[in-house]
C-alpha cells in the first residue's frame, strides 16, 4: 500500500500520483506539466509508468494541470474508468477538445520551424479522436457518495470550492486486513468566493496529500477587493488604455465576469465594453449554467430573480478569429479577458503583443503564474518579453491582485488540515507547490502540531501502512 509522486512534486503543474493497493494501480489526476516548451513536451509525452497497468483514475477537477494529459494516457493504453464529478466531466468535454486542437495547431507551427532548421518533426500529444475515447471512459460520481474504484479502494468526493465540480477526495484503503484513509485535496478553494460553495471538510485521515501552491503566502484581504479592481480599471480607462486580463477559461474567467457584474450593479464600473475572448471560456460558461447545484446561495438568488451574472449589457463573448483580431485595433478603453491564464498559449498572446509596449494599458494578473511562463516574467517585471518569437518592451502597467486567487493561502491550508484529528493524521505530503512555498507550509503545519510533513520529489514513494 503506497503512493508514488510522478507530477506536481516540487512544482505547481502536472499533477499525477500513483496509488498501489492489492496489486492494482489507481492514478490520482493526470495533468499537463507547464513550463519550458521542450521540457514540457518530453515530460507530458512520456509516462514513467505503464498506462495499460493503471486500473482507474480519480480526477480532482478539470484544470489542464490536473486533467489535461488524460487523452495521452488513453492513447498510451489506459482502458480503465476515470472517476470524477458530473460538472468536471462536462468541463473536461470542452477543455480537452480545446487542448487537442491547440496541440495540433502548435505542432504545425513547431514543425515549420523544425523543417527550416533540418530538425525531425514532432507529433501532438493527442488528437481530437483521443479525447472522444477519453470521454467514453469518464464516469460521473456525486459528492458525498462512496463508491469502489479498485480492489480495496473506495472513494468519496467532497466539494473543494476551487472551480465548478472540483473535489477533495477521501480514499479508504484496505489490504491484507489493514485499513488506511488517504486524503487528497487536489486544489483547495477558499471561503466566501463568488459563485461556488465553500470548501467542505473531507473528514479525518491517516495520510494527506495536500496542495501548497500558496503555502508560504497569505492572500490579500477580500475586503475592498472589488473596489481595488474598479480603481485599476478606472485608472486605465482615464488614460485611454486597455485592461488585458489573462485568465483561465475554467473558473477564473467566470468568477471575474461575476465580480464585474457586481461592480456594474453597484455603479462602480466605468462605462467601457468588456470582452471575453476565448472560445473555451464561452463554452465553459455554458457548462456553468448547466450546474447550479454547485452554486452558493447568493448566486442562486440572482438566478431566481432572473438576473444573469454571466451575461450583461456591456459584456461580449468573442468566438471568431476575425472578432478577436478586431479587438487589437479597438479604439478607446476596454477590458479584454482572454486565455491562457499563464500567457503560454491562446489568444491572449496576440493581445499582449499588441498592448505591452503601450504605457496607457494595464496587464492585470489574477491567476497563479508558474516558473518559466510568460505570465511569471510579466509579474517579475521583466523589462522585455518574448511573445511568439518576437521581443517586446514592457511599458504597460502590470498589476497583480492576489485576492482573486481560487487557491487557499497558507492560513486557509493550515486551517483545513488542522480541522482533522491531528492525533490520527500521521503524515502530510505537500505537492503542487514550488519548493519555497511547500517548505514554508511544512513549517507552519509542524508549528500547528502535525507530526510528520514531507515534500516529496518526483519519483519518491510514500508507504501508507
PEJO-V383043 format. One record per run of one state. SS is the DSSP state (2 for helix, 1 for strand, 0 for the rest). FROM is the first residue (numbers start at 1). TO is the last residue. If there is no record, write none. Layout:
SS;FROM;TO / SS;FROM;TO
This chain:
0;1;1 / 1;2;7 / 0;8;15 / 1;16;21 / 0;22;23 / 1;24;28 / 0;29;36 / 2;37;45 / 0;46;50 / 2;51;53 / 0;54;55 / 1;56;58 / 0;59;63 / 2;64;67 / 0;68;69 / 2;70;75 / 0;76;80 / 1;81;84 / 0;85;85 / 2;86;117 / 0;118;127 / 2;128;135 / 0;136;137 / 1;138;140 / 0;141;145 / 1;146;150 / 0;151;152 / 1;153;159 / 0;160;166 / 1;167;175 / 0;176;177 / 1;178;184 / 0;185;195 / 1;196;196 / 0;197;206 / 1;207;211 / 0;212;213 / 1;214;214 / 0;215;224 / 2;225;238 / 0;239;241 / 1;242;246 / 0;247;251 / 2;252;265 / 0;266;272 / 1;273;277 / 0;278;278 / 2;279;290 / 0;291;291 / 2;292;294 / 1;295;295 / 0;296;296 / 2;297;304 / 0;305;314 / 1;315;318 / 0;319;320 / 2;321;327 / 0;328;333 / 1;334;338 / 0;339;347 / 2;348;353 / 0;354;361 / 1;362;365 / 0;366;373 / 2;374;379 / 0;380;383 / 1;384;387 / 0;388;389 / 1;390;393 / 0;394;396 / 1;397;400 / 0;401;401 / 2;402;404 / 0;405;408 / 1;409;409 / 2;410;418 / 0;419;426 / 1;427;431 / 0;432;434 / 2;435;448 / 0;449;452 / 1;453;454 / 0;455;460 / 1;461;463 / 0;464;465
